[in-house]
Amino acid sequence: MAFNFLFTIASCLSLLLTVNVASAQDSKDLSSFMISRQELIDKSDKGFIVVDVRHESEFRKFRINGSLNIPAHELKNKLFLKKKALVLVNGNNHHILLKVAENLTSIDFVSVKVLRGGLKGWKDSGGSLEGDFFAQQKLDELSPKEFQILKEFGKWHIFEISGNLEDSALFFNSVIKVHKSQNINGLIKKIELLKSEDGQGTDRYLLVMTSDGREHGKIRKRLKLKNLGNIFFMRGGCSVYNSFLKNQLLMQHPGEKKVEKCSCCPQ
C-alpha cells in the first residue's frame, strides 16, 4: 500500500513537472508579435484584419465585430492575406499563437500580430464582443488540458478555495505557488495581498480552484468588483482536474489502478 501511494504521487509529480521546454523557449523572444487592444485602437490606420482562429462553433457563439474566422493551420494557404496587416486571436491566451505568427512571417506574410490575452484580454480591457453574452462569461475558464499547456508560460498562482485543504501543492510544480482559503472573503484577501506585493504584471496569472466549479459565477462576480487582475477558473473544479490526472496517469502506467485524489476533491 505504501509503495502504491508513493508510486502514485511520484507519477503525478512526474506528470506535472514535465515542462514543455520547446514551447516555452519558442515563445520567449516573440514578444514583438504581441499587440494589446489599446495598441490596436491607436494603430487603426494600419487597417488591421482580425483573424479569429477558434473552431467555427465557438466563433458563432461570440466574436469581435468584423473579425474573420480562419483556423490557424489554414492561414498559410490564404495568399490574399499575405500583404495584409493581420491580428490573430483565440479564446483566452496569446502564447500558443506567437509561433504561428513567426511562421507566417517567415513565409512572407508582411504583418502578423497576436492579440494579447485573446478574447479574454480584449474583454477585460473594455472591448465589446458580439454574440452570446452568457457564453462570453466562460472565457476565464480553463480545462485541465489547457492549463497543462499554459502553466509553462508566465507566473502562475493557484488559489484553492475549499473546506478540505491538505497537501494539494503536491499536484503543482515548484514554480507554481498554491494559496489556500476556506471562503470567498479569504480568497479576496489573499489575492489583494499578492497584488500589493508584486503589482499587476502582464505575465502573472491567477487560477482559482474550487471543489466542483459550481461557485464560479458567485466568485467571478465578487472578484470583478475588486478588479484583481488576470484571473482564471479551473473548469469543473478540482474533481475534473483529478479525473484528468487519473486518466493521464493510467495512460502512462496502464497497470496502475489507484490514484490519490487532490485534497479539495470530495472523498
Buried (B, 14 or more C-beta within 10 A) or exposed (E): EEEEEEBBBEBBBEBBEEEBEEBEEBBEEBEEBBBBBEBBEEBEEEEBBBBBBBEEEBBEBBBBEEBBBBEBEEBBEBEEBBEBBBBBBBBBBBBBBBBBBBBBBEEEBEBBBBBBBBBBBBBBEEBEBEBEEEEBBBBBBBBBEBBBBBBBBBEBBBBBBBEEBEEBBBBBBEEBEBBBBEEBEBBBEBBEEBBEEEEEEBEBBBBBBBBBBEBBEEBBEBBEEEEBBBBBBBBBBBBBBBBBBBEBBBEEEEEBEEBBBBBBBEE
